[in-house]
Amino acid sequence: FLPFGAGRHRCIGETFGYLQIKTIIATMIRMFDIELEGKAVPKPDYTSMVVVPEKPANIKYTWRE
C-alpha cells in the first residue's frame, strides 16, 4: 500500500495531502474533547498490508466549550 507512490516519480500532491490531514486533525483536537472508551488501546493486527486494530476502538468525543 503506497498511497502517494514511490520511486523516481512521486505524487506531486503528497505534500498538500499531508497538509490537509494535519489541518483536519488540528481542527478536531481544537474543537472536541476526545476520549478512548475502554481501558486499553486495542492490540494491532499484523495480518494485512495495513496494520489495523484487532477489534474496533470506540472513541467518545464531545464539543469543547
Sequence and secondary structure as in RCSB ss.txt:
>XXXX:A:sequence
FLPFGAGRHRCIGETFGYLQIKTIIATMIRMFDIELEGKAVPKPDYTSMVVVPEKPANIKYTWRE
>XXXX:A:secstr
  TT  SSS  TTHHHHHHHHHHHHHHHHHHEEEEESSSS   EE SSSS EESS   EEEEE  
